[in-house]
Amino acid sequence: MYTRCTTFSIKQDANDQASELARRYAKIIYSLPGHVSTVMFHDGQTLYSITTWDTEEQAEAVKSVRDDAQRELGDLLTDAPSTAIVETIVHDVS
């Protein structure tokens, strides 16, 4: 499995709009091939999207979804998003 972590630096007053956008994009991500799990959250300055995929290729294929979200966030962003794709070490601990 591979984990994709994308961070979007957002303006402090943009939390509500960023949360709404995250909910919409989560539905899109859930339907993509190889999707295992998604967590999205924000801390007031950054929106985090952490997704897990069956293969590295599937994790990389989500780039177009990230680019669409970046365009939609537009003036809510303070910087370009950053993405890292890494091999998952632990996915779920019971």
N, C-alpha and C positions, 0 to 999 in steps of 0.2 A: 504494500500500500504506500501511497504518497500523500503528503499533506501540503496543501497550498495555503500560504498565509499572505493576505493582502491587507495593507493599511492605507487608509484614506485620511489625510490630514484635513480636518474640517473646521470651519469657523465656529466659535463658541456658541453662537445663537442658532446653529443649524442642526442641533440634535434631533428635533422632531422630524424635520424633512429627511435627514439621513436615516433615521429609524424606519420611516415609511418606505423609503427606497430599499433598504435592506430586506424588509419583509417581502416586497415584490420580487426582488431578485432571488431570494431564498427559494421561492416557488419555482423559478426557472431552473436554478441549480439542481434542485431535487429531481427534476425530470431528465437530467443529462445522463448519458451512459457512463457507468462506472462510479457514480456517486455513492459514497458510503455514509458520510455525515457532514453536517454544517453547523457552525456556531458563529454568530455575529453579535457584536456588542460595541459600545462606544464608551469613552471615558470623558467626554466633554470636549476633547480636542482631536481624537482619532476614532475613526470607525474601523473596526477589525473584522475581517472575514477569514475564518479558518475552516477549510473544507478538506475532506479526506476522500481519496480516489483509489480505485483498484490498481491503476497503472500510472506511470509517470506521463505517458502520452495523453491519458484522459485528463490529468491535472493540468497539463500544458494547453489542452484544447479549450479551456475555460477563458483564455485570454480575451476572446471576443466579447464574452459576457462582462468581464471587468472593464473593457474599453467602453462598452455601452453604458455601464454604471458611471464611469468617469464623465462621459458626455452629459448624462442626466444630472449629475451632481453639479457640474459646471461651476458657477460662481460661488458655490458653497465650499469648494476646496481651497485650501491655502497652499497646496503643493501637489505635484504629480503623485499618483499612487505608487506604492512599492510592493513588489511581490517576490516571495521566495517559495520554491518548491523543493521539498526535502523528503527523503525516505522516512516513513513513519516507523518509530521505534516501538511505541506502545499506543494502542488505540483505545482500549477499554480495560479498565481494571475493576474486577468485581470484588 
